[in-house]
């Protein structure tokens, strides 16, 4: 039953992405990110990372999208104990925009 539902979700996702392209030809970042979150919630971390890597190529035109994707890959890689990959993605994300709101952390002293 679970395999069937996962297959249905993959089909729905592909159909959704067909119809969710914006008028300017760009893709729907929110729909893509929701799908990645779904994969993560199913504990399909490798599939989630693979999808995020596809998103990285698809949304290469937007620094904010790209940074959010890189940070997600870095965190997932860290959780999977792939520290080298995590550090690489964190570094690339930091180098994109050091002043990004995504990187703002409040440190209590």
C-alpha positions, 0 to 999 in steps of 0.5 A, a space after each residue: 500500500 505504501 509503495 502504491 501511494 508513493 508511486 501515486 505521489 510521484 505521478 501527481 508531482 510530475 503532473 503538478 510540475 507540468 502545470 505549475 510553470 510560471 508564465 515566464 517559463 520558470 519553474 515553481 520553487 514552492 512545489 519543488 520544495 514541498 516535494 523535497 519535504 515530502 521525500 524527507 518526511 518519508 525518510 527517503 533522504 537519498 532521494 531528497 538530496 537527489 531532488 534538491 540537486 536537480 533543483 539546484 540546476 533548475 533554479 540556478 538563476 536565483 541566488 536566494 533559491 540556490 542558497 536555500 537548496 544548498 543549505 538543505 543539502 548541507 543539513 541533510 548530508 550532515 544528518 547522514 554523517 557525510 561531513 565532507 559533503 555537508 561542509 562543501 555545501 555549507 561553504 558554497 552557500 556561505 560564499 553566495 551571499 554572506 549577508 543573507 537572511 538565511 544565514 542570520 543566527 542569533 547568538 545569546 551571550 
